[in-house]
Amino acid sequence: LGIVIAGVPVTTFSGSGAPSTEPGTVSFILRNGDEVLAHPSLAHGEHGLSADSPLPLVGAVGDPVLTAFARGKAGPVNPLLAATGLQGGTVTVDDKAYILVYRTVTSYDTEPWEVGRSFPRATTRRTYGKGVCAAAVTPWSPT
């Protein structure tokens, strides 16, 4: 038996995701929490990638919501989210609240991937009012 591995440029990988149907919704894949493996902003440019720096860091893709989340500035989400197998957080950027939901994947790489989406809180409430994201946006305090 053998293994076949295909090289896919980050720009192609980032452009191959399903487009969002809601304004402000962003799909992403983080590698090891700080390297961006896929993000819409990478679909049309390489952000200074090189052999020494094959993946951009979170702060280099121009997404303040993802940057705040990756830097640990996320608040808690409703515990009902944990029952879905998803993780997440809430961040506020420019006085607007955003929800991030993701799943950690450990089977593709030696480093974990966080595969997820961010949503503006107002859009999430309107679109997914009775679904998993409703649990994520319900105000909750761990105390």
N, C-alpha and C positions, 0 to 999 in steps of 0.2 A: 504494500500500500504506500501511497505517496501523498504529499500535500501540495496543493496549488495555492499560491498567494498572488493576488492581483494588487498592484499599486494603483491607488486612486488619489489624484491631487486633492488637497484640502478644498480648493475652490470648486471642484466638481462635486465632491462629497457634500459641501455646504449648499450647493445649488440643487441637489437632488431631493431634498426634503419636501414633504407635502406643503403647499402654500397655505397660509393661514386664511381662514374665512372671516376673521374678525380683525379690525384695525388694532394695531398695537400688540398683537400676539406674536411672540418670537419663540421659535424652536431653537434648541441649542444642545450641544454635547460638550461637556467639560471632561478633560482627562486629568485625573489626580487633583481635581478641584481648582486648578489655576491655569491650565492650558486649554485653549479652545480648539476642539477638533472639528466642530461644525457650528456655524452661525450664519444667518443671512448676509451679514456684512462681508463675509469671506467669499461669497459666490462671485464677486466681481473684482476682486483684488487680492493681492497676496500679503499685504500688511508687512512688508519687509522680511518675509520668510527667507531662510537660508539653511544651509547644511548645519550650521551651528545653532540655529534657532528655527527648527522645522514647524513649530506650532506657536501661534501668538499667545501671549498671556491675556488674561481676561481684560485687563485695562486697555489693551491695544485695539479692541474691536469696536470701540465707540458705543457701547451699550451701558449706560449708567445704572440701569436696573440690575443687570447681571454682575456688574462690578461691585455694587453695594452688597449684593447677596454673597458673592465669593469672598468678600473681605469681612464676612461675619456680621454684617449690619442687618441681618434679617431677624424679624420678630417671630414669635411662635404662631403656629396655625392650630386650628381646631384638632383635637386628638382623634376625631373620626377619620381624618385623612390617613392615619397609620393603618387602619383596618383595610385599606385598599392596596397596601403594599407600596404606596407612594410616600415620598418625603416632600418637604417643602418649606417655604418661609414667606414672610411678607416683608416688603421694603417700601419706603416712601422716598420718592425722588421728585424734586420740584413741587412739593405739596400734593402729589398724586400717589395713591397707594397701588401697589402691584403685588400679585400673587405669583409665586414660582412653585411649580410642582415638578418632581422628577423621580426617576427610579435609578438606583445605583446598579450598574451592570459590572460584574467582575469576570465574565467568561471570555471576553475578547482580547484581553491585554494583561500585562503584568501589573498595570495600574488600573484603579477603578474608573469607570466612566459614569458621569451623571447625565442622563438623557432626559430632557424635559422641555417645558414651555413656561414662558412668563405671560401673564395676562394683566391688563389694567383691571383693578378691582371692580370698577363700575361696570365694565363690559362683561366681566365674569359673572357678576350677579345677574345681569339681564339675560345673558345667553344660557347660563348653566344653573339657573336658580334652584333646581331640585336635584342636581347631580353631585358628583364628587367635589367639584370646585365650590359648590355652595358650602360644603363642610370646611373647605379651606379658607373661605372668606368670612365665615361666621366669627365675630369677635370672640376671643378666648384668651384667658390669662391662666398661666400654670399654677397660680396660687388660689 
